[in-house]
Amino acid sequence: MATSLYLDAFSGISGDMFIGALLDLGLDFNEFKRRLALLNVPGYEINAKRVAHSSIYGTNFDTVLSVAGKDDAVVTAEEAQAHHHHEPHRHLSDIKQLINQSKLSDLVKAHAIAVFTDIAQAEAKVHDRPLEAVHFHEVGALDSIVDIVGAFVDLEMLDVTDVYCSEIADGSGFIKVAHGIMPVPVPAVMQMRVGTTIPIRQETNIRTELVTPTGMGIIKEIVTGFGPLPKDWEITGVGYGFGNRQIPQFNALRVLKCKKKR
């Protein structure tokens, strides 16, 4: 049965929050694992646990790598040499090949590659590099590949046809990333906003990022409208996906499963 989703992004969005919220709507986790395994990439385990934050239950989704740390990539040849112990590094072409050679559905492949391409184009612009020269940072890590592919596996399982979203909250201040201390929104996220009218407000009391490049990529790929819940949508379920950052408010993405009224 076709499903509509409304994203209530009062605390931003990341890939793991999005997957957690969709699993919290009642998706079969074992079936999700089976479909995600079609990616055919070793080196990780996924966990989904229902927990309570502020006495509200939701799902915490996490990817645990077999080797500690992220397979960080770097942008310049000099940095690549300096960080050789973090091999392997992944270019966009590597990630496209990995996804295309998998047994995922064509629809999941197309959406996942579109998100990675969007992020790579933003990184290329920010760092003034050719697209083919971009090495991924956190978004190129195995856990982020799982997040992006997993997001579209979940959407396929739910047979989602329409997605609307509220105004999106982001934090403020600065955050430490691979290249040093960067302003929030981080440069890649800000670049991804160019040419869009995505409504984002910054919460001045939250001194960290709430919107990740992965989260922004998912938003751009699936959301067809922003604003309040459409009046002709009936809510049939509510799911919460928790974020990992400790902030002075309830940190979750709330997703409403809906059907259109006849």
Contacts in CASP RR format, 6 or more apart in sequence:
PFRMAT RR
TARGET T0000
AUTHOR 0000-0000-0000
METHOD contacts of the structure
MODEL  1
MATSLYLDAFSGISGDMFIGALLDLGLDFNEFKRRLALLNVPGYEINAKR
VAHSSIYGTNFDTVLSVAGKDDAVVTAEEAQAHHHHEPHRHLSDIKQLIN
QSKLSDLVKAHAIAVFTDIAQAEAKVHDRPLEAVHFHEVGALDSIVDIVG
AFVDLEMLDVTDVYCSEIADGSGFIKVAHGIMPVPVPAVMQMRVGTTIPI
RQETNIRTELVTPTGMGIIKEIVTGFGPLPKDWEITGVGYGFGNRQIPQF
NALRVLKCKKKR
1 159 0 8 1.000
1 259 0 8 1.000
2 159 0 8 1.000
2 160 0 8 1.000
2 161 0 8 1.000
2 259 0 8 1.000
3 158 0 8 1.000
3 159 0 8 1.000
3 160 0 8 1.000
3 161 0 8 1.000
3 257 0 8 1.000
3 258 0 8 1.000
3 259 0 8 1.000
4 160 0 8 1.000
4 161 0 8 1.000
4 162 0 8 1.000
4 163 0 8 1.000
4 164 0 8 1.000
4 233 0 8 1.000
4 257 0 8 1.000
4 258 0 8 1.000
4 259 0 8 1.000
4 260 0 8 1.000
5 158 0 8 1.000
5 160 0 8 1.000
5 162 0 8 1.000
5 163 0 8 1.000
5 164 0 8 1.000
5 255 0 8 1.000
5 256 0 8 1.000
5 257 0 8 1.000
5 258 0 8 1.000
6 163 0 8 1.000
6 164 0 8 1.000
6 165 0 8 1.000
6 166 0 8 1.000
6 229 0 8 1.000
6 230 0 8 1.000
6 233 0 8 1.000
6 235 0 8 1.000
6 255 0 8 1.000
6 256 0 8 1.000
6 258 0 8 1.000
7 13 0 8 1.000
7 163 0 8 1.000
7 164 0 8 1.000
7 165 0 8 1.000
7 166 0 8 1.000
7 219 0 8 1.000
7 223 0 8 1.000
7 253 0 8 1.000
7 254 0 8 1.000
7 255 0 8 1.000
8 166 0 8 1.000
8 253 0 8 1.000
8 254 0 8 1.000
8 255 0 8 1.000
8 256 0 8 1.000
9 165 0 8 1.000
9 166 0 8 1.000
9 167 0 8 1.000
9 168 0 8 1.000
9 169 0 8 1.000
9 219 0 8 1.000
9 253 0 8 1.000
10 166 0 8 1.000
10 169 0 8 1.000
10 250 0 8 1.000
10 254 0 8 1.000
11 169 0 8 1.000
11 210 0 8 1.000
11 243 0 8 1.000
11 247 0 8 1.000
11 249 0 8 1.000
11 250 0 8 1.000
11 251 0 8 1.000
11 252 0 8 1.000
11 253 0 8 1.000
12 168 0 8 1.000
12 169 0 8 1.000
12 170 0 8 1.000
12 210 0 8 1.000
12 211 0 8 1.000
12 253 0 8 1.000
13 168 0 8 1.000
13 210 0 8 1.000
13 211 0 8 1.000
13 212 0 8 1.000
13 215 0 8 1.000
13 216 0 8 1.000
13 218 0 8 1.000
13 219 0 8 1.000
13 253 0 8 1.000
14 147 0 8 1.000
14 211 0 8 1.000
14 212 0 8 1.000
14 214 0 8 1.000
14 215 0 8 1.000
14 243 0 8 1.000
14 253 0 8 1.000
15 144 0 8 1.000
15 147 0 8 1.000
15 148 0 8 1.000
15 151 0 8 1.000
15 212 0 8 1.000
15 214 0 8 1.000
15 215 0 8 1.000
15 218 0 8 1.000
16 61 0 8 1.000
16 62 0 8 1.000
16 63 0 8 1.000
16 147 0 8 1.000
16 241 0 8 1.000
16 243 0 8 1.000
16 244 0 8 1.000
17 61 0 8 1.000
17 241 0 8 1.000
17 242 0 8 1.000
17 243 0 8 1.000
17 252 0 8 1.000
17 253 0 8 1.000
18 147 0 8 1.000
18 151 0 8 1.000
18 154 0 8 1.000
18 215 0 8 1.000
18 218 0 8 1.000
18 241 0 8 1.000
18 253 0 8 1.000
18 255 0 8 1.000
19 61 0 8 1.000
19 147 0 8 1.000
19 150 0 8 1.000
19 151 0 8 1.000
19 154 0 8 1.000
19 241 0 8 1.000
20 48 0 8 1.000
20 58 0 8 1.000
20 59 0 8 1.000
20 60 0 8 1.000
20 61 0 8 1.000
20 240 0 8 1.000
20 241 0 8 1.000
20 242 0 8 1.000
20 253 0 8 1.000
21 59 0 8 1.000
21 239 0 8 1.000
21 240 0 8 1.000
21 241 0 8 1.000
21 252 0 8 1.000
21 253 0 8 1.000
21 254 0 8 1.000
21 255 0 8 1.000
22 151 0 8 1.000
22 154 0 8 1.000
22 155 0 8 1.000
22 158 0 8 1.000
22 239 0 8 1.000
22 255 0 8 1.000
23 29 0 8 1.000
23 32 0 8 1.000
23 48 0 8 1.000
23 59 0 8 1.000
23 61 0 8 1.000
23 154 0 8 1.000
23 241 0 8 1.000
24 50 0 8 1.000
24 58 0 8 1.000
24 59 0 8 1.000
24 239 0 8 1.000
24 240 0 8 1.000
24 241 0 8 1.000
24 255 0 8 1.000
25 158 0 8 1.000
25 237 0 8 1.000
25 238 0 8 1.000
25 239 0 8 1.000
25 255 0 8 1.000
25 257 0 8 1.000
27 154 0 8 1.000
27 157 0 8 1.000
27 158 0 8 1.000
28 157 0 8 1.000
29 48 0 8 1.000
31 157 0 8 1.000
32 150 0 8 1.000
32 153 0 8 1.000
32 154 0 8 1.000
32 157 0 8 1.000
33 46 0 8 1.000
35 104 0 8 1.000
35 153 0 8 1.000
35 156 0 8 1.000
35 157 0 8 1.000
36 46 0 8 1.000
36 146 0 8 1.000
36 149 0 8 1.000
36 150 0 8 1.000
36 153 0 8 1.000
38 102 0 8 1.000
38 103 0 8 1.000
38 104 0 8 1.000
39 98 0 8 1.000
39 99 0 8 1.000
39 102 0 8 1.000
39 104 0 8 1.000
39 145 0 8 1.000
39 146 0 8 1.000
39 149 0 8 1.000
40 101 0 8 1.000
40 102 0 8 1.000
40 103 0 8 1.000
41 98 0 8 1.000
41 102 0 8 1.000
41 142 0 8 1.000
41 145 0 8 1.000
42 66 0 8 1.000
43 65 0 8 1.000
43 66 0 8 1.000
43 67 0 8 1.000
43 142 0 8 1.000
44 63 0 8 1.000
44 64 0 8 1.000
44 65 0 8 1.000
44 66 0 8 1.000
44 142 0 8 1.000
44 143 0 8 1.000
44 146 0 8 1.000
45 63 0 8 1.000
45 64 0 8 1.000
45 66 0 8 1.000
46 61 0 8 1.000
46 62 0 8 1.000
46 63 0 8 1.000
46 64 0 8 1.000
46 146 0 8 1.000
47 60 0 8 1.000
47 61 0 8 1.000
47 62 0 8 1.000
47 63 0 8 1.000
47 64 0 8 1.000
48 59 0 8 1.000
48 60 0 8 1.000
48 61 0 8 1.000
48 62 0 8 1.000
49 59 0 8 1.000
49 60 0 8 1.000
50 57 0 8 1.000
50 58 0 8 1.000
50 59 0 8 1.000
50 60 0 8 1.000
51 57 0 8 1.000
51 58 0 8 1.000
51 59 0 8 1.000
51 60 0 8 1.000
51 242 0 8 1.000
52 58 0 8 1.000
53 242 0 8 1.000
53 250 0 8 1.000
53 251 0 8 1.000
53 252 0 8 1.000
54 250 0 8 1.000
56 240 0 8 1.000
56 250 0 8 1.000
56 252 0 8 1.000
57 240 0 8 1.000
58 239 0 8 1.000
58 240 0 8 1.000
58 241 0 8 1.000
58 242 0 8 1.000
58 252 0 8 1.000
59 239 0 8 1.000
59 240 0 8 1.000
59 241 0 8 1.000
59 242 0 8 1.000
60 241 0 8 1.000
60 242 0 8 1.000
60 243 0 8 1.000
60 244 0 8 1.000
61 241 0 8 1.000
62 244 0 8 1.000
63 142 0 8 1.000
63 143 0 8 1.000
63 146 0 8 1.000
63 147 0 8 1.000
65 142 0 8 1.000
65 143 0 8 1.000
69 141 0 8 1.000
70 138 0 8 1.000
70 140 0 8 1.000
70 141 0 8 1.000
70 142 0 8 1.000
70 143 0 8 1.000
71 86 0 8 1.000
71 87 0 8 1.000
71 88 0 8 1.000
71 89 0 8 1.000
71 90 0 8 1.000
71 140 0 8 1.000
71 141 0 8 1.000
71 142 0 8 1.000
72 83 0 8 1.000
72 86 0 8 1.000
72 89 0 8 1.000
72 137 0 8 1.000
72 138 0 8 1.000
72 141 0 8 1.000
72 178 0 8 1.000
73 86 0 8 1.000
73 89 0 8 1.000
73 90 0 8 1.000
73 91 0 8 1.000
73 135 0 8 1.000
73 136 0 8 1.000
73 137 0 8 1.000
73 140 0 8 1.000
74 80 0 8 1.000
74 82 0 8 1.000
74 83 0 8 1.000
74 86 0 8 1.000
74 89 0 8 1.000
74 135 0 8 1.000
74 137 0 8 1.000
74 178 0 8 1.000
75 123 0 8 1.000
75 127 0 8 1.000
75 129 0 8 1.000
75 133 0 8 1.000
75 134 0 8 1.000
75 135 0 8 1.000
75 179 0 8 1.000
76 129 0 8 1.000
80 89 0 8 1.000
80 135 0 8 1.000
89 135 0 8 1.000
89 136 0 8 1.000
90 135 0 8 1.000
90 136 0 8 1.000
90 140 0 8 1.000
91 132 0 8 1.000
91 133 0 8 1.000
91 134 0 8 1.000
91 135 0 8 1.000
91 136 0 8 1.000
92 116 0 8 1.000
92 117 0 8 1.000
92 120 0 8 1.000
92 131 0 8 1.000
92 132 0 8 1.000
92 134 0 8 1.000
92 136 0 8 1.000
93 132 0 8 1.000
95 113 0 8 1.000
95 116 0 8 1.000
95 136 0 8 1.000
95 140 0 8 1.000
95 145 0 8 1.000
96 113 0 8 1.000
96 116 0 8 1.000
96 117 0 8 1.000
98 145 0 8 1.000
99 109 0 8 1.000
99 112 0 8 1.000
99 113 0 8 1.000
99 116 0 8 1.000
99 149 0 8 1.000
100 109 0 8 1.000
100 113 0 8 1.000
102 109 0 8 1.000
104 112 0 8 1.000
104 149 0 8 1.000
104 153 0 8 1.000
105 156 0 8 1.000
107 152 0 8 1.000
107 156 0 8 1.000
108 149 0 8 1.000
108 150 0 8 1.000
108 152 0 8 1.000
108 153 0 8 1.000
108 156 0 8 1.000
111 152 0 8 1.000
111 155 0 8 1.000
111 221 0 8 1.000
111 222 0 8 1.000
112 148 0 8 1.000
112 149 0 8 1.000
112 152 0 8 1.000
114 221 0 8 1.000
115 148 0 8 1.000
115 214 0 8 1.000
115 217 0 8 1.000
115 218 0 8 1.000
115 220 0 8 1.000
115 221 0 8 1.000
116 139 0 8 1.000
116 140 0 8 1.000
116 148 0 8 1.000
118 192 0 8 1.000
118 217 0 8 1.000
118 220 0 8 1.000
118 221 0 8 1.000
119 136 0 8 1.000
119 139 0 8 1.000
119 188 0 8 1.000
119 192 0 8 1.000
119 213 0 8 1.000
119 214 0 8 1.000
119 217 0 8 1.000
120 131 0 8 1.000
120 134 0 8 1.000
120 136 0 8 1.000
121 131 0 8 1.000
122 188 0 8 1.000
122 189 0 8 1.000
122 191 0 8 1.000
122 192 0 8 1.000
122 213 0 8 1.000
123 129 0 8 1.000
123 134 0 8 1.000
123 136 0 8 1.000
123 137 0 8 1.000
123 188 0 8 1.000
123 191 0 8 1.000
124 130 0 8 1.000
124 131 0 8 1.000
124 133 0 8 1.000
124 134 0 8 1.000
125 191 0 8 1.000
126 187 0 8 1.000
126 188 0 8 1.000
126 191 0 8 1.000
127 134 0 8 1.000
136 144 0 8 1.000
137 177 0 8 1.000
137 178 0 8 1.000
138 144 0 8 1.000
138 177 0 8 1.000
138 178 0 8 1.000
138 212 0 8 1.000
138 213 0 8 1.000
139 148 0 8 1.000
139 188 0 8 1.000
139 213 0 8 1.000
139 214 0 8 1.000
144 214 0 8 1.000
147 214 0 8 1.000
148 214 0 8 1.000
148 218 0 8 1.000
151 218 0 8 1.000
155 222 0 8 1.000
158 257 0 8 1.000
160 222 0 8 1.000
162 224 0 8 1.000
162 260 0 8 1.000
163 222 0 8 1.000
163 223 0 8 1.000
163 224 0 8 1.000
163 225 0 8 1.000
164 223 0 8 1.000
164 224 0 8 1.000
164 225 0 8 1.000
164 226 0 8 1.000
164 227 0 8 1.000
164 229 0 8 1.000
164 230 0 8 1.000
164 233 0 8 1.000
165 219 0 8 1.000
165 223 0 8 1.000
165 225 0 8 1.000
165 226 0 8 1.000
165 227 0 8 1.000
166 226 0 8 1.000
166 227 0 8 1.000
166 228 0 8 1.000
167 199 0 8 1.000
167 200 0 8 1.000
167 201 0 8 1.000
167 226 0 8 1.000
167 227 0 8 1.000
168 198 0 8 1.000
168 199 0 8 1.000
168 200 0 8 1.000
168 201 0 8 1.000
168 211 0 8 1.000
168 219 0 8 1.000
169 200 0 8 1.000
169 201 0 8 1.000
169 202 0 8 1.000
169 203 0 8 1.000
169 206 0 8 1.000
169 210 0 8 1.000
170 184 0 8 1.000
170 185 0 8 1.000
170 189 0 8 1.000
170 200 0 8 1.000
170 201 0 8 1.000
170 202 0 8 1.000
170 203 0 8 1.000
170 209 0 8 1.000
170 210 0 8 1.000
170 211 0 8 1.000
171 184 0 8 1.000
171 185 0 8 1.000
171 202 0 8 1.000
171 203 0 8 1.000
171 204 0 8 1.000
171 206 0 8 1.000
171 207 0 8 1.000
171 208 0 8 1.000
171 209 0 8 1.000
171 210 0 8 1.000
171 211 0 8 1.000
172 184 0 8 1.000
172 202 0 8 1.000
172 203 0 8 1.000
172 204 0 8 1.000
172 206 0 8 1.000
172 207 0 8 1.000
173 183 0 8 1.000
173 184 0 8 1.000
173 207 0 8 1.000
173 208 0 8 1.000
174 181 0 8 1.000
174 182 0 8 1.000
174 183 0 8 1.000
174 184 0 8 1.000
174 207 0 8 1.000
175 181 0 8 1.000
175 182 0 8 1.000
175 184 0 8 1.000
175 186 0 8 1.000
175 208 0 8 1.000
175 209 0 8 1.000
176 182 0 8 1.000
177 186 0 8 1.000
184 202 0 8 1.000
184 207 0 8 1.000
184 208 0 8 1.000
184 209 0 8 1.000
185 193 0 8 1.000
185 200 0 8 1.000
185 202 0 8 1.000
185 209 0 8 1.000
185 211 0 8 1.000
186 209 0 8 1.000
186 213 0 8 1.000
188 213 0 8 1.000
189 209 0 8 1.000
189 211 0 8 1.000
189 212 0 8 1.000
189 213 0 8 1.000
189 216 0 8 1.000
192 213 0 8 1.000
192 216 0 8 1.000
192 217 0 8 1.000
192 220 0 8 1.000
193 200 0 8 1.000
193 216 0 8 1.000
196 220 0 8 1.000
197 226 0 8 1.000
198 219 0 8 1.000
198 220 0 8 1.000
198 223 0 8 1.000
198 226 0 8 1.000
199 226 0 8 1.000
199 227 0 8 1.000
200 211 0 8 1.000
203 210 0 8 1.000
205 248 0 8 1.000
206 247 0 8 1.000
206 248 0 8 1.000
206 249 0 8 1.000
208 245 0 8 1.000
208 247 0 8 1.000
210 245 0 8 1.000
210 247 0 8 1.000
229 235 0 8 1.000
229 256 0 8 1.000
229 258 0 8 1.000
232 260 0 8 1.000
232 261 0 8 1.000
233 258 0 8 1.000
233 259 0 8 1.000
233 260 0 8 1.000
233 261 0 8 1.000
234 258 0 8 1.000
234 259 0 8 1.000
234 260 0 8 1.000
234 261 0 8 1.000
235 256 0 8 1.000
235 257 0 8 1.000
235 258 0 8 1.000
236 257 0 8 1.000
236 258 0 8 1.000
236 259 0 8 1.000
237 256 0 8 1.000
237 257 0 8 1.000
237 258 0 8 1.000
238 254 0 8 1.000
238 255 0 8 1.000
238 256 0 8 1.000
238 257 0 8 1.000
239 254 0 8 1.000
239 255 0 8 1.000
239 256 0 8 1.000
239 257 0 8 1.000
240 252 0 8 1.000
240 253 0 8 1.000
240 254 0 8 1.000
240 255 0 8 1.000
241 252 0 8 1.000
241 253 0 8 1.000
241 254 0 8 1.000
241 255 0 8 1.000
242 251 0 8 1.000
242 252 0 8 1.000
243 251 0 8 1.000
243 252 0 8 1.000
243 253 0 8 1.000
245 251 0 8 1.000
END
